[in-house]
Amino acid sequence: MKIVVSRLDEFPPGERRIVQAGRRSIGVFRVGDRFYAINNHCPHMGGPLCLGRTKPWVTSTGPGDYATAEEEALVACPWHGWEYDLETGRSFLGPGEPPARTYAVSVEAEVDSAAVAADRVASPAAGAKGGRRPGPYVTETYPVRVEDAYVVVETSPAAKPGAVGGAS
């Protein structure tokens, strides 16, 4: 799925935009002439990652010697300060912690809104339901049943009829 964030001339260097794509919240950062997109959900404790401060890389060859990169390439979660690389989503705090999800960003010369609209209403593809075409992501579902007066969700792994595997 393509998400149009902004016109290029309306997105100056050093700025960020947070966009919603369904239930996803994605931060798009412009650092110089490069763009980065990262999930707005901190893997550490679930904070709003993309509301945090951006920082440059700092390198050192020894005590008292350090250099700061010119461009900011890290975002720090505002809740606990965990820093994530905008390009890879990797954190260097908490060894073994999962990275934040990153997304590809492109700058396109022109968005043909008529083609986008036509694509959305094109004849249903295989697997379409109610005129909608299925997307590339499939989430886990769980059977729900009522036992006496309680609603119960079953989360134990089991093959579900018609379920399609895949992770987002």
DSSP file (Angstrom, degrees, kcal/mol; ACC not computed):
  #  RESIDUE AA STRUCTURE BP1 BP2  ACC     N-H-->O    O-->H-N    N-H-->O    O-->H-N    TCO  KAPPA ALPHA  PHI   PSI    X-CA   Y-CA   Z-CA
    1    1 A M              0   0    0      0, 0.0     2,-0.4     0, 0.0   134,-0.0   0.000 360.0 360.0 360.0 133.3    0.0    0.0    0.0
    2    2 A K        -     0   0    0      2,-0.0     2,-0.5     0, 0.0     0, 0.0  -0.805 360.0-162.8 -96.1 138.0    1.3    3.4   -0.9
    3    3 A I        -     0   0    0     -2,-0.4     2,-0.6    18,-0.0    18,-0.0  -0.979  12.8-143.3-121.0 118.3    0.7    6.3    1.5
    4    4 A V        +     0   0    0     -2,-0.5     3,-0.1     1,-0.2    -2,-0.0  -0.727  22.0 178.3 -82.0 119.8    1.1    9.8    0.1
    5    5 A V        -     0   0    0     -2,-0.6     2,-0.3     1,-0.3    -1,-0.2   0.909  51.5 -42.9 -89.8 -48.9    2.6   11.9    2.9
    6    6 A S        -     0   0    0      5,-0.0    -1,-0.3    11,-0.0     2,-0.2  -0.981  61.0 -79.5-172.4 160.9    3.2   15.3    1.5
    7    7 A R    >   -     0   0    0     -2,-0.3     3,-1.3     1,-0.1     4,-0.1  -0.568  45.9-122.3 -69.2 145.4    4.3   17.3   -1.5
    8    8 A L  G >  S+     0   0    0      1,-0.3     3,-1.7    -2,-0.2    -1,-0.1   0.892 111.5  54.5 -58.5 -42.5    8.1   17.5   -1.5
    9    9 A D  G 3  S+     0   0    0      1,-0.3    -1,-0.3     3,-0.0    -2,-0.0   0.596 106.1  53.9 -71.8  -8.7    8.1   21.3   -1.4
   10   10 A E  G <  S+     0   0    0     -3,-1.3    -1,-0.3     1,-0.2    -2,-0.2   0.235  98.4  68.8-104.1  11.3    5.9   21.2    1.7
   11   11 A F  S <  S-     0   0    0     -3,-1.7    -1,-0.2    -5,-0.1     3,-0.1  -0.714  73.4-167.3-131.3  80.1    8.2   18.9    3.7
   12   12 A P    >   -     0   0    0      0, 0.0     3,-1.6     0, 0.0    18,-0.2  -0.237  34.7 -83.6 -70.6 157.1   11.4   20.9    4.5
   13   13 A P  T 3  S+     0   0    0      0, 0.0    18,-0.2     0, 0.0     3,-0.1  -0.261 115.1  32.0 -55.7 142.9   14.7   19.3    5.8
   14   14 A G  T 3  S+     0   0    0     16,-2.6     2,-0.2     1,-0.3    17,-0.1   0.363  97.3 111.5  90.2  -4.7   14.7   18.7    9.5
   15   15 A E    <   -     0   0    0     -3,-1.6    15,-2.7    15,-0.2    -1,-0.3  -0.550  48.0-158.2 -99.3 166.4   10.9   18.1    9.7
   16   16 A R  E     -A   29   0A   0     13,-0.2     2,-0.4    -2,-0.2    13,-0.2  -0.970   1.7-160.0-138.0 154.2    8.9   15.0   10.5
   17   17 A R  E     -A   28   0A   0     11,-2.6    11,-3.6    -2,-0.3     2,-0.6  -0.989   9.1-148.8-131.9 142.5    5.3   14.0    9.8
   18   18 A I  E     -A   27   0A   0     -2,-0.4     2,-0.3     9,-0.2     9,-0.2  -0.967  22.3-173.8-113.0 122.2    3.3   11.3   11.5
   19   19 A V  E     -A   26   0A   0      7,-2.8     7,-2.8    -2,-0.6     2,-0.4  -0.836  18.8-133.6-116.7 151.8    0.8    9.6    9.3
   20   20 A Q  E     -A   25   0A   0     -2,-0.3     2,-0.4     5,-0.2     5,-0.2  -0.882  17.6-179.3-103.5 135.1   -1.9    7.0   10.0
   21   21 A A  E >   -A   24   0A   0      3,-2.5     3,-2.0    -2,-0.4     2,-0.4  -0.832  69.6 -58.9-131.3  92.3   -2.3    4.0    7.8
   22   22 A G  T 3  S-     0   0    0     -2,-0.4    -1,-0.0     1,-0.3     0, 0.0  -0.585 121.4 -18.3  66.6-124.2   -5.2    2.0    9.2
   23   23 A R  T 3  S+     0   0    0     -2,-0.4    -1,-0.3    -3,-0.1     2,-0.2   0.500 119.6 100.7 -90.6  -4.5   -4.2    1.2   12.8
   24   24 A R  E <   -A   21   0A   0     -3,-2.0    -3,-2.5    15,-0.0     2,-0.5  -0.577  56.3-158.6 -82.5 143.3   -0.6    1.9   12.0
   25   25 A S  E     -A   20   0A   0     -2,-0.2    15,-3.0    -5,-0.2     2,-0.4  -0.993  15.6-173.9-119.3 124.0    1.1    5.2   13.0
   26   26 A I  E     -AB  19  39A   0     -7,-2.8    -7,-2.8    -2,-0.5     2,-0.5  -0.968  16.5-145.5-126.3 131.2    4.3    5.9   11.0
   27   27 A G  E     -AB  18  38A   0     11,-3.0    11,-2.4    -2,-0.4     2,-0.5  -0.829  11.6-162.6 -94.4 130.2    6.8    8.7   11.5
   28   28 A V  E     -AB  17  37A   0    -11,-3.6   -11,-2.6    -2,-0.5     2,-0.4  -0.968   9.9-168.2-114.8 122.7    8.4   10.0    8.3
   29   29 A F  E     -AB  16  36A   0      7,-3.1     7,-2.4    -2,-0.5     2,-0.6  -0.885  14.5-152.0-114.1 138.5   11.6   12.1    8.9
   30   30 A R  E     + B   0  35A   0    -15,-2.7   -16,-2.6    -2,-0.4     2,-0.6  -0.949  15.6 179.1-109.9 115.7   13.4   14.3    6.4
   31   31 A V  E >   - B   0  34A   0      3,-2.7     3,-2.3    -2,-0.6     2,-0.4  -0.934  67.1 -51.4-116.1 104.6   17.1   14.5    7.2
   32   32 A G  T 3  S-     0   0    0     -2,-0.6   -18,-0.1     1,-0.3     0, 0.0  -0.539 121.4 -25.6  63.9-123.1   18.8   16.6    4.6
   33   33 A D  T 3  S+     0   0    0     -2,-0.4     2,-0.3   -20,-0.1    -1,-0.3   0.275 122.5  93.8-102.9   9.8   17.7   15.2    1.3
   34   34 A R  E <   -B   31   0A   0     -3,-2.3    -3,-2.7     2,-0.0     2,-0.4  -0.771  59.9-151.6-103.7 149.3   17.0   11.7    2.7
   35   35 A F  E     -B   30   0A   0     -2,-0.3     2,-0.4    -5,-0.2    70,-0.2  -0.937  10.1-173.2-119.9 142.7   13.8   10.4    4.0
   36   36 A Y  E     -B   29   0A   0     -7,-2.4    -7,-3.1    -2,-0.4     2,-0.4  -0.984   6.6-162.2-132.4 144.2   13.2    7.7    6.7
   37   37 A A  E     +BC  28 103A   0     66,-0.7    66,-2.4    -2,-0.4     2,-0.3  -0.997  16.2 170.2-128.6 131.1   10.0    6.1    7.9
   38   38 A I  E     -BC  27 102A   0    -11,-2.4   -11,-3.0    -2,-0.4    64,-0.2  -0.987  40.8 -94.3-141.5 146.6    9.7    4.2   11.2
   39   39 A N  E     -B   26   0A   0     62,-3.2     2,-0.5    -2,-0.3   -13,-0.2  -0.351  28.9-135.1 -60.5 135.7    6.9    2.8   13.2
   40   40 A N  S    S+     0   0    0    -15,-3.0     2,-0.4     9,-0.1    -1,-0.1  -0.138  80.4  92.7 -86.3  39.1    5.6    5.2   15.9
   41   41 A H  S    S-     0   0    0     -2,-0.5    60,-0.2     7,-0.2     6,-0.1  -0.943  73.9-136.8-135.8 110.4    5.6    2.5   18.5
   42   42 A C     >  -     0   0    0      5,-2.7     4,-2.5    -2,-0.4     5,-0.2  -0.526   6.8-147.6 -69.8 123.3    8.6    2.0   20.7
   43   43 A P  T  4 S+     0   0    0      0, 0.0    -1,-0.2     0, 0.0    57,-0.0   0.746  91.4  65.0 -63.1 -22.3    9.4   -1.7   21.0
   44   44 A H  T  4 S-     0   0    0      1,-0.1    -2,-0.0    53,-0.1    50,-0.0   0.979 133.3 -19.0 -66.4 -57.9   10.8   -1.1   24.5
   45   45 A M  T  4 S-     0   0    0     -3,-0.1    -1,-0.1     2,-0.0    -3,-0.0   0.255  93.6 -98.2-139.0  11.3    7.6    0.0   26.3
   46   46 A G     <  +     0   0    0     -4,-2.5    -6,-0.0     1,-0.2     0, 0.0   0.632  66.2 156.7  84.7  13.4    5.2    1.1   23.5
   47   47 A G        -     0   0    0     -5,-0.2    -5,-2.7     1,-0.1     2,-2.0  -0.158  60.4 -89.1 -69.1 167.1    5.8    4.8   23.7
   48   48 A P    >   -     0   0    0      0, 0.0     3,-2.2     0, 0.0     4,-0.3  -0.540  50.3-175.4 -77.8  80.1    5.1    7.2   20.9
   49   49 A L  G >  S+     0   0    0     -2,-2.0     3,-1.8     1,-0.3    -9,-0.1   0.815  72.5  57.0 -48.8 -45.5    8.6    6.9   19.4
   50   50 A C  G 3  S+     0   0    0      1,-0.3    -1,-0.3    -3,-0.1   -10,-0.1   0.475  94.6  66.4 -77.0  -0.3    8.3    9.4   16.7
   51   51 A L  G <  S+     0   0    0     -3,-2.2    -1,-0.3   -11,-0.1    -2,-0.2   0.492  86.4  99.3 -90.2  -5.2    7.5   12.3   19.1
   52   52 A G  S <  S-     0   0    0     -3,-1.8    25,-0.2    -4,-0.3     2,-0.1  -0.190  84.4 -85.5 -78.0 171.2   10.9   12.0   20.6
   53   53 A R        -     0   0    0     23,-0.4    23,-2.8    22,-0.1     2,-0.3  -0.428  36.8-130.6 -74.1 148.6   14.0   14.1   19.9
   54   54 A T  E     -D   75   0B   0     21,-0.2    21,-0.2    -2,-0.1    18,-0.1  -0.768  27.7-174.8 -97.7 150.4   16.3   13.4   17.0
   55   55 A K  E     -D   74   0B   0     19,-2.3    19,-2.3    -2,-0.3    18,-1.7  -0.965  22.0-117.0-142.2 153.7   20.0   13.2   17.6
   56   56 A P  E     -D   72   0B   0      0, 0.0    16,-0.2     0, 0.0     2,-0.2  -0.509  40.9 -94.8 -85.5 162.6   23.2   12.8   15.5
   57   57 A W  E     -     0   0B   0     14,-0.6    12,-2.8    -2,-0.2     2,-0.4  -0.514  36.1-153.0 -69.4 143.7   25.6    9.8   15.9
   58   58 A V  E     -D   68   0B   0     10,-0.2     2,-0.3    -2,-0.2    10,-0.2  -0.990  13.0-172.5-120.1 129.9   28.5   10.5   18.2
   59   59 A T  E     -D   67   0B   0      8,-2.7     8,-2.7    -2,-0.4     2,-0.3  -0.869   3.0-167.3-120.8 156.7   31.8    8.6   17.7
   60   60 A S  E     -     0   0B   0     -2,-0.3     6,-0.2     6,-0.2    -2,-0.0  -1.000  22.4-168.7-144.6 140.6   34.9    8.4   19.8
   61   61 A T  E    S-     0   0B   0      4,-0.4     5,-0.1    -2,-0.3    -1,-0.1   0.477  78.8 -32.8-101.8  -6.8   38.4    7.1   19.2
   62   62 A G  E >  S-D   65   0B   0      3,-0.8     3,-2.1     0, 0.0    -1,-0.3  -0.959  93.7 -32.6 170.8 177.8   39.3    7.4   22.9
   63   63 A P  T 3  S+     0   0    0      0, 0.0     3,-0.1     0, 0.0    -2,-0.0  -0.259 124.8   8.2 -56.3 133.5   38.8    9.3   26.2
   64   64 A G  T 3  S+     0   0    0      1,-0.2     2,-0.5    -4,-0.0    -4,-0.0   0.390 107.8 102.1  78.7  -4.0   38.1   13.0   25.6
   65   65 A D  E <   +D   62   0B   0     -3,-2.1    -3,-0.8     2,-0.0    -4,-0.4  -0.951  41.8 147.2-116.7 121.6   37.9   12.6   21.8
   66   66 A Y  E     -     0   0B   0     -2,-0.5     2,-0.4    -6,-0.2    -6,-0.2  -0.994  26.8-157.8-149.5 156.2   34.5   12.6   20.2
   67   67 A A  E     -D   59   0B   0     -8,-2.7    -8,-2.7    -2,-0.3     2,-0.5  -0.994  10.7-146.1-134.9 141.7   32.9   13.7   16.9
   68   68 A T  E     -D   58   0B   0     -2,-0.4   -10,-0.2   -10,-0.2    -2,-0.0  -0.917  22.7-121.6-109.4 131.3   29.3   14.4   16.2
   69   69 A A  E     -     0   0B   0    -12,-2.8     4,-0.0    -2,-0.5    -1,-0.0  -0.287  19.5-124.9 -64.8 155.6   27.8   13.6   12.8
   70   70 A E  E    S+     0   0B   0    -14,-0.1     2,-0.3     2,-0.1    -1,-0.1   0.877  89.9  53.6 -72.0 -37.9   26.4   16.5   10.9
   71   71 A E  E    S-     0   0B   0    -40,-0.1   -14,-0.6   -16,-0.0     2,-0.4  -0.745  86.9-114.9-105.2 148.3   22.9   15.0   10.3
   72   72 A E  E     +D   56   0B   0     -2,-0.3   -58,-0.1   -16,-0.2    -2,-0.1  -0.654  39.8 162.1 -79.7 127.3   20.5   13.6   12.9
   73   73 A A  E     +     0   0B   0    -18,-1.7    13,-2.7    -2,-0.4    14,-0.4   0.314  50.7  70.9-129.3   4.4   20.1    9.9   12.4
   74   74 A L  E     -DE  55  85B   0    -19,-2.3   -19,-2.3    11,-0.2     2,-0.4  -0.928  57.3-156.5-124.2 148.9   18.6    8.7   15.7
   75   75 A V  E     -DE  54  84B   0      9,-2.3     9,-2.5    -2,-0.3     2,-0.5  -0.992  12.4-149.0-122.7 135.3   15.2    9.2   17.4
   76   76 A A  E     - E   0  83B   0    -23,-2.8   -23,-0.4    -2,-0.4     7,-0.2  -0.894  21.3-118.6-106.5 126.4   14.9    8.9   21.1
   77   77 A C     >  -     0   0    0      5,-2.8     4,-2.1    -2,-0.5   -28,-0.1  -0.393  17.6-138.0 -60.6 132.5   11.6    7.6   22.6
   78   78 A P  T  4 S+     0   0    0      0, 0.0    -1,-0.2     0, 0.0   -29,-0.1   0.686  96.2  59.3 -69.4 -15.7   10.2   10.4   24.8
   79   79 A W  T  4 S-     0   0    0      3,-0.1    -2,-0.0     1,-0.1    -3,-0.0   0.952 130.8  -5.3 -78.4 -49.8    9.2    7.9   27.5
   80   80 A H  T  4 S-     0   0    0      2,-0.1    -1,-0.1    -3,-0.1    -3,-0.0   0.375  91.7-111.9-130.4   1.8   12.6    6.3   28.5
   81   81 A G     <  +     0   0    0     -4,-2.1     2,-0.2     1,-0.3    -6,-0.0   0.577  54.0 161.8  80.5   9.0   15.1    7.8   26.0
   82   82 A W        -     0   0    0     -6,-0.1    -5,-2.8    -5,-0.1     2,-0.4  -0.473  31.7-139.1 -65.6 132.0   15.8    4.6   24.1
   83   83 A E  E     -E   76   0B   0     -7,-0.2     9,-0.7    -2,-0.2     2,-0.4  -0.756  17.7-167.8 -99.9 139.6   17.4    5.6   20.8
   84   84 A Y  E     -EF  75  91B   0     -9,-2.5    -9,-2.3    -2,-0.4     2,-0.4  -0.980  26.9-116.5-127.8 138.2   16.7    4.0   17.5
   85   85 A D  E  >  -E   74   0B   0      5,-2.6     4,-2.8    -2,-0.4   -11,-0.2  -0.586  20.4-144.5 -70.1 124.0   18.5    4.3   14.2
   86   86 A L  T  4 S+     0   0    0    -13,-2.7   -49,-0.2    -2,-0.4    -1,-0.2   0.806  96.3  48.0 -62.2 -29.7   16.1    5.9   11.7
   87   87 A E  T  4 S+     0   0    0    -14,-0.4    -1,-0.2   -51,-0.1   -50,-0.1   0.907 129.3  15.7 -79.6 -42.7   17.5    3.8    8.8
   88   88 A T  T  4 S-     0   0    0      2,-0.1    14,-0.2    13,-0.0    -2,-0.2   0.642  88.8-128.5-108.4 -18.6   17.5    0.3   10.4
   89   89 A G     <  +     0   0    0     -4,-2.8    11,-3.0     1,-0.3     2,-0.2   0.442  58.7 145.9  81.1  -0.5   15.2    0.7   13.4
   90   90 A R        -     0   0    0      9,-0.2    -5,-2.6    -5,-0.1     2,-0.4  -0.448  36.9-151.9 -75.1 141.1   17.9   -0.9   15.6
   91   91 A S  B     -F   84   0B   0      6,-0.3    -7,-0.2    -7,-0.2     6,-0.1  -0.860  10.4-157.0-108.0 148.0   18.4    0.2   19.2
   92   92 A F  S    S+     0   0    0     -9,-0.7     2,-0.3    -2,-0.4    -8,-0.1   0.206  73.9  81.4-108.7  14.2   21.7    0.0   20.9
   93   93 A L  S    S+     0   0    0    -10,-0.4     4,-0.2     1,-0.2    -2,-0.1  -0.875  89.4  24.4-109.5 149.6   20.2   -0.1   24.4
   94   94 A G  S >  S-     0   0    0     -2,-0.3     3,-2.1     2,-0.1    -1,-0.2   0.994  88.1-125.6  63.1  73.4   18.8   -3.3   25.8
   95   95 A P  T 3  S+     0   0    0      0, 0.0    -1,-0.1     0, 0.0    -3,-0.1  -0.188  93.4  23.7 -50.9 136.8   20.8   -6.1   23.9
   96   96 A G  T 3  S+     0   0    0      1,-0.3    -2,-0.1    -3,-0.0     0, 0.0   0.338  87.9 135.8  88.7  -7.0   18.4   -8.5   22.3
   97   97 A E    <   -     0   0    0     -3,-2.1    -1,-0.3    -4,-0.2    -6,-0.3  -0.450  61.8-104.6 -71.7 147.4   15.5   -6.1   22.1
   98   98 A P        -     0   0    0      0, 0.0    -1,-0.1     0, 0.0     2,-0.1  -0.368  35.3-113.7 -70.5 152.0   13.6   -6.1   18.8
   99   99 A P        -     0   0    0      0, 0.0     2,-0.3     0, 0.0    -9,-0.2  -0.378  31.0-101.2 -77.4 163.0   14.2   -3.2   16.4
  100  100 A A        -     0   0    0    -11,-3.0     2,-0.2   -15,-0.1   -58,-0.1  -0.630  47.6-102.7 -76.9 144.5   11.5   -0.7   15.5
  101  101 A R        -     0   0    0     -2,-0.3   -62,-3.2   -60,-0.2     2,-0.3  -0.503  38.7-160.5 -73.0 135.6   10.0   -1.5   12.1
  102  102 A T  E     -C   38   0A   0    -64,-0.2     2,-0.3    -2,-0.2   -64,-0.3  -0.795   0.3-152.3-113.1 159.7   11.2    0.7    9.3
  103  103 A Y  E     -C   37   0A   0    -66,-2.4   -66,-0.7    -2,-0.3     2,-0.2  -0.931  23.4-103.6-131.3 152.4    9.5    1.3    5.9
  104  104 A A        -     0   0    0     -2,-0.3     2,-0.4   -68,-0.1   -68,-0.1  -0.516  34.3-161.9 -73.8 142.4   10.8    2.2    2.5
  105  105 A V        -     0   0    0    -70,-0.2     2,-0.3    -2,-0.2   -70,-0.2  -0.987   9.4-179.6-126.4 136.8   10.3    5.9    1.4
  106  106 A S        -     0   0    0     -2,-0.4     2,-0.6     2,-0.0    -2,-0.0  -0.946  24.6-135.6-132.2 156.4   10.4    7.2   -2.1
  107  107 A V        -     0   0    0     -2,-0.3     2,-0.4   -72,-0.0     3,-0.0  -0.965  26.5-163.2-109.9 119.8   10.0   10.6   -3.8
  108  108 A E        -     0   0    0     -2,-0.6  -100,-0.2     1,-0.1     3,-0.1  -0.833  22.9-131.2-108.9 143.3    7.8   10.3   -6.8
  109  109 A A  S    S-     0   0    0     -2,-0.4     2,-0.3     1,-0.2    -1,-0.1   0.869  86.8  -4.9 -59.7 -40.0    7.6   13.0   -9.5
  110  110 A E        -     0   0    0     -3,-0.0     2,-0.6     2,-0.0    -1,-0.2  -0.982  59.0-138.1-157.3 140.8    3.9   13.1   -9.6
  111  111 A V        -     0   0    0     -2,-0.3     2,-1.2    -3,-0.1     3,-0.1  -0.920  18.9-145.6-103.2 119.0    1.0   11.2   -8.0
  112  112 A D     >  -     0   0    0     -2,-0.6     4,-2.2     1,-0.2     3,-0.3  -0.704  14.7-172.7 -84.9  96.2   -1.8   10.5  -10.5
  113  113 A S  H  > S+     0   0    0     -2,-1.2     4,-2.4     1,-0.2    -1,-0.2   0.816  83.0  55.9 -63.5 -31.0   -4.8   10.8   -8.3
  114  114 A A  H  > S+     0   0    0      2,-0.2     4,-2.6     1,-0.2    -1,-0.2   0.912 109.1  46.5 -66.8 -41.2   -7.1    9.6  -11.1
  115  115 A A  H  > S+     0   0    0     -3,-0.3     4,-2.6     2,-0.2    -2,-0.2   0.892 112.1  50.9 -67.5 -39.1   -5.1    6.4  -11.4
  116  116 A V  H  X S+     0   0    0     -4,-2.2     4,-1.7     2,-0.2    -2,-0.2   0.936 112.9  45.8 -62.7 -45.8   -5.0    5.9   -7.7
  117  117 A A  H  X S+     0   0    0     -4,-2.4     4,-1.2     1,-0.2    -2,-0.2   0.911 113.6  49.0 -63.4 -42.5   -8.8    6.3   -7.5
  118  118 A A  H  < S+     0   0    0     -4,-2.6     4,-0.4     1,-0.2     3,-0.2   0.883 108.9  53.6 -64.4 -38.2   -9.3    4.0  -10.5
  119  119 A D  H >< S+     0   0    0     -4,-2.6     3,-0.7     1,-0.2    -1,-0.2   0.869 106.0  53.7 -63.7 -36.0   -7.0    1.4   -9.0
  120  120 A R  H 3< S+     0   0    0     -4,-1.7    -1,-0.2     1,-0.2    -2,-0.2   0.803 115.7  37.5 -70.2 -29.2   -9.1    1.5   -5.8
  121  121 A V  T 3< S+     0   0    0     -4,-1.2    -1,-0.2    -3,-0.2    -2,-0.2   0.265  87.3 130.6-107.4  12.5  -12.3    0.8   -7.6
  122  122 A A  S <  S-     0   0    0     -3,-0.7     3,-0.1    -4,-0.4    -3,-0.1  -0.150  76.4 -70.3 -60.2 160.9  -10.9   -1.7  -10.2
  123  123 A S        -     0   0    0      1,-0.1    -1,-0.2    10,-0.0    -2,-0.0  -0.235  68.5 -88.7 -55.6 141.4  -12.7   -5.0  -10.7
  124  124 A P        -     0   0    0      0, 0.0    -1,-0.1     0, 0.0     3,-0.1  -0.213  42.2-137.1 -58.5 136.2  -12.3   -7.2   -7.6
  125  125 A A    >   -     0   0    0      1,-0.2     3,-1.9    -3,-0.1     6,-0.1  -0.303  44.0 -63.3 -82.8 173.0   -9.2   -9.4   -7.7
  126  126 A A  T 3  S+     0   0    0      1,-0.3    -1,-0.2    -2,-0.1     3,-0.1  -0.321 127.6  26.2 -56.6 138.4   -9.2  -13.0   -6.6
  127  127 A G  T 3  S+     0   0    0      1,-0.3    -1,-0.3    -3,-0.1     5,-0.1   0.503  87.6 152.5  84.6   4.7  -10.1  -13.3   -2.9
  128  128 A A    <   -     0   0    0     -3,-1.9     2,-0.4     5,-0.1    -1,-0.3  -0.334  26.1-164.5 -68.2 150.1  -12.0  -10.0   -3.0
  129  129 A K  B >   -G  132   0C   0      3,-1.7     3,-1.4    -3,-0.1    -1,-0.0  -0.977  69.0  -8.3-139.2 122.8  -14.8   -9.7   -0.4
  130  130 A G  T 3  S-     0   0    0     -2,-0.4     3,-0.1     1,-0.3    -1,-0.1   0.821 129.8 -54.5  63.3  31.1  -17.5   -7.0   -0.6
  131  131 A G  T 3  S+     0   0    0      1,-0.3     2,-0.3    -6,-0.1    -1,-0.3   0.486 112.6 120.4  81.8   2.1  -15.7   -5.3   -3.5
  132  132 A R  B <   -G  129   0C   0     -3,-1.4    -3,-1.7    -8,-0.1    -1,-0.3  -0.779  57.6-136.7-102.1 145.5  -12.4   -5.0   -1.6
  133  133 A R        -     0   0    0     -2,-0.3    -5,-0.1    -5,-0.2     2,-0.1  -0.803  28.8-109.8 -96.7 141.1   -9.1   -6.5   -2.6
  134  134 A P        -     0   0    0      0, 0.0    -6,-0.1     0, 0.0    -1,-0.0  -0.417  31.0-137.1 -70.0 144.0   -7.0   -8.2    0.1
  135  135 A G        -     0   0    0      2,-0.2     0, 0.0    -2,-0.1     0, 0.0  -0.242  27.1 -98.3 -89.0-177.0   -3.8   -6.5    1.1
  136  136 A P  S    S+     0   0    0      0, 0.0     2,-0.4     0, 0.0    -1,-0.0   0.621  96.2  81.0 -81.0 -12.5   -0.4   -8.0    1.7
  137  137 A Y        -     0   0    0     31,-0.0     2,-0.4    29,-0.0    -2,-0.2  -0.778  52.5-174.8-104.5 139.4   -0.7   -8.3    5.5
  138  138 A V        -     0   0    0     -2,-0.4     2,-0.2    28,-0.1    30,-0.1  -0.998  10.3-157.6-128.9 128.7   -2.6  -10.9    7.5
  139  139 A T        -     0   0    0     -2,-0.4     2,-0.2    28,-0.1    25,-0.2  -0.619  28.9 -93.3-102.1 164.9   -2.9  -10.8   11.2
  140  140 A E        -     0   0    0     -2,-0.2     2,-0.3    23,-0.1    -1,-0.1  -0.510  39.1-163.5 -74.7 142.2   -3.6  -13.5   13.6
  141  141 A T        -     0   0    0     -2,-0.2    22,-0.0    14,-0.0    19,-0.0  -0.890   2.8-152.1-122.2 158.9   -7.2  -14.2   14.6
  142  142 A Y        -     0   0    0     -2,-0.3     2,-0.1    15,-0.0    13,-0.1  -0.975  22.4-110.0-131.3 143.0   -8.5  -16.2   17.5
  143  143 A P        -     0   0    0      0, 0.0    11,-2.3     0, 0.0     2,-0.4  -0.471  31.5-157.6 -70.3 144.5  -11.7  -18.2   17.9
  144  144 A V  E     +H  153   0D   0      9,-0.2     2,-0.3    -2,-0.1     9,-0.2  -0.976  16.6 168.2-123.1 136.1  -14.2  -16.6   20.4
  145  145 A R  E     -H  152   0D   0      7,-1.9     7,-2.7    -2,-0.4     2,-0.5  -0.945  32.6-119.2-141.5 163.8  -17.0  -18.5   22.1
  146  146 A V  E     -H  151   0D   0     -2,-0.3     2,-0.5     5,-0.2     5,-0.2  -0.931  23.1-173.0-108.2 124.1  -19.4  -18.0   24.9
  147  147 A E  E >   -H  150   0D   0      3,-2.5     3,-2.5    -2,-0.5     2,-0.3  -0.971  65.4 -50.5-117.9 115.9  -19.2  -20.3   27.9
  148  148 A D  T 3  S-     0   0    0     -2,-0.5    -2,-0.0     1,-0.3     0, 0.0  -0.426 124.4 -21.9  53.7-113.3  -22.0  -19.8   30.4
  149  149 A A  T 3  S+     0   0    0     -2,-0.3     2,-0.4    -3,-0.1    -1,-0.3   0.131 120.0  93.7-110.8  20.7  -22.0  -16.0   30.9
  150  150 A Y  E <   -H  147   0D   0     -3,-2.5    -3,-2.5     2,-0.0     2,-0.5  -0.919  64.9-140.1-119.5 139.4  -18.4  -15.4   29.8
  151  151 A V  E     -H  146   0D   0     -2,-0.4     2,-0.4    -5,-0.2    -5,-0.2  -0.850  28.4-164.0 -91.6 128.8  -16.9  -14.4   26.5
  152  152 A V  E     -H  145   0D   0     -7,-2.7    -7,-1.9    -2,-0.5     2,-0.5  -0.949  13.6-157.3-123.0 132.8  -13.7  -16.4   26.0
  153  153 A V  E     -H  144   0D   0     -2,-0.4     2,-0.6    -9,-0.2    -9,-0.2  -0.940  13.9-146.3-107.6 127.2  -10.8  -15.8   23.5
  154  154 A E        +     0   0    0    -11,-2.3    -2,-0.0    -2,-0.5     0, 0.0  -0.832  23.7 169.7 -96.0 120.4   -8.7  -18.8   22.7
  155  155 A T        +     0   0    0     -2,-0.6    -1,-0.1   -13,-0.1     3,-0.1   0.376  35.4 118.3-112.4   3.8   -5.0  -17.8   22.0
  156  156 A S  S    S-     0   0    0      1,-0.1     2,-0.1     0, 0.0    -2,-0.0  -0.466  78.9 -95.2 -69.8 144.5   -3.4  -21.2   21.9
  157  157 A P        +     0   0    0      0, 0.0     2,-0.3     0, 0.0    -1,-0.1  -0.379  62.1 149.5 -64.0 129.7   -1.8  -22.0   18.5
  158  158 A A        -     0   0    0     -2,-0.1     2,-0.2    -3,-0.1     0, 0.0  -0.974  51.8 -98.8-156.8 146.9   -4.1  -24.0   16.3
  159  159 A A        -     0   0    0     -2,-0.3     0, 0.0     1,-0.0     0, 0.0  -0.509  38.6-153.1 -68.8 133.7   -4.6  -24.2   12.6
  160  160 A K    >   -     0   0    0     -2,-0.2     3,-2.1   -18,-0.0     2,-0.1  -0.917  22.8-107.5-110.7 133.6   -7.6  -22.1   11.6
  161  161 A P  T 3  S+     0   0    0      0, 0.0     3,-0.1     0, 0.0    -1,-0.0  -0.373 104.0   5.8 -60.0 129.3   -9.6  -23.0    8.5
  162  162 A G  T 3  S+     0   0    0      1,-0.3     2,-0.2    -2,-0.1    -3,-0.0   0.464  93.9 143.4  79.4   0.5   -8.9  -20.5    5.7
  163  163 A A    <   -     0   0    0     -3,-2.1     2,-0.5   -22,-0.0    -1,-0.3  -0.497  38.0-151.3 -75.5 143.8   -6.2  -18.8    7.7
  164  164 A V        -     0   0    0    -25,-0.2     2,-0.0    -2,-0.2    -1,-0.0  -0.963  13.2-130.2-116.6 130.4   -3.2  -17.5    5.7
  165  165 A G        +     0   0    0     -2,-0.5     2,-0.2   -25,-0.0   -26,-0.1  -0.312  48.4 114.6 -75.1 161.8    0.2  -17.3    7.4
  166  166 A G        -     0   0    0    -29,-0.1     2,-0.4   -28,-0.0   -28,-0.1  -0.483  45.9-130.3 146.5 145.1    2.4  -14.2    7.2
  167  167 A A              0   0    0     -2,-0.2   -28,-0.1     1,-0.1    -2,-0.0  -0.878 360.0 360.0-116.5 150.1    3.8  -11.6    9.4
  168  168 A S              0   0    0     -2,-0.4    -1,-0.1   -30,-0.1   -29,-0.1   0.437 360.0 360.0 -93.3 360.0    3.8   -7.8    8.9
